[in-house]
Amino acid sequence: MLNRIQLIGRLTRDPELRYIASGQPMAQFTLAVDRDFRNAEGEREADFIHCVTWRTLAEQVGQYCAKGRLVAVEGRLQTRNYEAQDGTRRKTTEVIGDRVWFLDSPRGEAGAEPRDDGEASEALPDPDDPIASH
């Protein structure tokens, strides 16, 4: 049996990095992934896919990813049940990412032009090397 998924999309908001009770880091984020076809109005639609990463990868996602960044996520699809704050039982499907590639460079502030003042910018992981959780 095989459960692997690969996605390329843009983050819809900054990742939420938190530490669970055991102290393990976890990052949650949503990717907007364009569909391959256009609707009746000629517009592209997107799917909004919830993703979760753990441990070192979660901390790296929290540090380097931000709203609008283009990333590739590889992992497995998981469906689970949980109890909502109002006491109702709910079901969710999410991608548990074990590799993330950063496919673009951060822009700093939204809409800002790239800096060209001779100073070195923050070192980022090589986009060709996946970041794997350990």
BELHU-V239845 format. One record per residue. N is the residue number from 1. D_LAST is the distance of its C-alpha to the last C-alpha in whole Angstrom. Layout:
BEGIN
N&D_LAST / N&D_LAST
END
This chain:
BEGIN
1&23 / 2&21 / 3&20 / 4&18 / 5&19 / 6&19 / 7&21 / 8&22 / 9&24 / 10&25 / 11&23 / 12&26 / 13&25 / 14&23 / 15&20 / 16&20 / 17&17 / 18&18 / 19&16 / 20&17 / 21&19 / 22&17 / 23&15 / 24&12 / 25&12 / 26&13 / 27&15 / 28&18 / 29&20 / 30&22 / 31&23 / 32&26 / 33&27 / 34&30 / 35&32 / 36&33 / 37&37 / 38&39 / 39&41 / 40&45 / 41&45 / 42&43 / 43&40 / 44&37 / 45&35 / 46&31 / 47&29 / 48&27 / 49&24 / 50&21 / 51&18 / 52&15 / 53&11 / 54&9 / 55&7 / 56&7 / 57&8 / 58&11 / 59&12 / 60&12 / 61&14 / 62&16 / 63&17 / 64&18 / 65&19 / 66&22 / 67&25 / 68&26 / 69&24 / 70&23 / 71&20 / 72&18 / 73&16 / 74&15 / 75&14 / 76&16 / 77&19 / 78&19 / 79&23 / 80&23 / 81&26 / 82&27 / 83&29 / 84&31 / 85&32 / 86&36 / 87&35 / 88&35 / 89&32 / 90&30 / 91&28 / 92&25 / 93&23 / 94&20 / 95&17 / 96&14 / 97&12 / 98&9 / 99&10 / 100&13 / 101&16 / 102&18 / 103&21 / 104&24 / 105&24 / 106&25 / 107&29 / 108&29 / 109&31 / 110&32 / 111&35 / 112&35 / 113&36 / 114&33 / 115&34 / 116&36 / 117&37 / 118&36 / 119&33 / 120&29 / 121&27 / 122&24 / 123&21 / 124&19 / 125&16 / 126&18 / 127&19 / 128&18 / 129&15 / 130&12 / 131&10 / 132&6 / 133&4 / 134&0
END
